[in-house]
């Protein structure tokens, strides 16, 4: 069973691993990266994680002014978990949240 949660904080190391697995983050060990990830999660309009057996296996986020527009980005699922509709459900969860907040234009 996979759970989808909207979060403002989470396991920053797990999120950094997802970014790296997607090829979106440097591989060196700069300690500031975890603080950057913490800020990304906290400051996104909406950040969704997919959890399977206590492991974060996917993520996605939306950035927005909270009034008119929103942009979905950084949607990824661990390669071994792909093909099961997890990414689709992350997008659905993001869209539901954005529409509940009356955002009309979503890119």
C-alpha positions in Angstrom: 0.0 0.0 0.0 1.3 3.4 -0.9 0.4 6.6 1.0 0.5 10.1 -0.4 1.1 12.9 2.0 1.3 16.7 1.6 4.2 17.8 3.9 6.0 20.9 5.0 8.9 18.9 6.5 10.1 15.3 5.9 13.2 13.2 5.7 15.6 15.6 3.9 18.1 12.8 3.1 15.4 10.7 1.4 14.3 13.7 -0.7 18.0 14.5 -1.6 18.3 10.8 -2.7 15.3 11.2 -5.0 16.7 14.3 -6.5 20.0 12.6 -7.1 18.3 9.4 -8.5 16.5 11.7 -11.0 19.8 13.3 -12.0 18.7 16.7 -10.7 21.3 17.2 -8.0 25.1 17.1 -7.6 26.6 14.0 -6.1 29.2 15.6 -3.8 28.6 15.7 -0.1 28.1 19.4 0.6 26.4 19.6 4.1 24.4 22.7 3.0 22.4 20.5 0.6 20.2 19.1 3.4 19.3 22.7 4.5 18.5 23.6 0.9 16.2 20.5 0.6 14.6 21.5 3.9 13.9 24.9 2.5 12.5 23.5 -0.8 10.0 21.3 1.0 9.0 24.0 3.5 8.7 26.8 1.0 6.9 25.0 -1.8 3.2 25.8 -2.0 2.6 22.1 -1.9 5.0 19.2 -1.5 3.8 15.6 -1.9 5.6 12.4 -0.9 4.7 8.8 -1.8 5.5 6.4 1.0 5.7 2.6 0.7 6.7 0.5 3.7 8.0 3.6 5.6 10.3 4.6 2.6 9.8 7.7 0.6 9.7 6.4 -3.0 8.4 9.4 -4.9 7.8 13.1 -4.7 6.4 16.1 -6.5 5.8 19.8 -5.7 4.0 22.9 -6.8 5.2 26.4 -6.6 2.7 29.2 -6.6 1.8 32.8 -5.6 -1.2 31.3 -3.9 -3.7 33.4 -5.8 -3.6 32.8 -9.5 -0.9 30.5 -11.0 0.8 27.3 -9.9 3.6 25.3 -11.6 4.1 21.6 -10.9 7.7 20.4 -10.9 10.2 17.9 -9.5 7.9 14.9 -9.9 9.9 11.7 -9.7 9.6 8.1 -8.5 12.4 5.7 -7.7 13.1 3.7 -10.8 12.3 0.3 -9.2 8.8 1.6 -8.4 7.9 3.1 -11.7 5.1 1.8 -13.9 2.6 1.5 -11.1 0.8 4.8 -11.4 2.6 6.4 -8.5 3.7 9.5 -10.5 0.1 9.9 -11.7 -1.2 9.8 -8.1 1.4 12.4 -7.0 0.1 14.7 -9.8 -3.5 14.0 -8.8 -2.7 14.9 -5.2 -1.0 18.1 -6.2 -3.9 19.1 -8.6 -6.5 18.4 -5.9 -4.7 20.6 -3.4 -4.2 23.4 -5.9 -7.8 23.3 -7.0 -9.0 23.3 -3.3 -7.0 26.6 -3.0 -8.8 28.0 -6.0 -5.8 28.2 -8.3 -7.1 28.5 -11.9 -4.0 28.2 -14.0 -1.7 25.3 -13.4 1.3 24.6 -15.6 
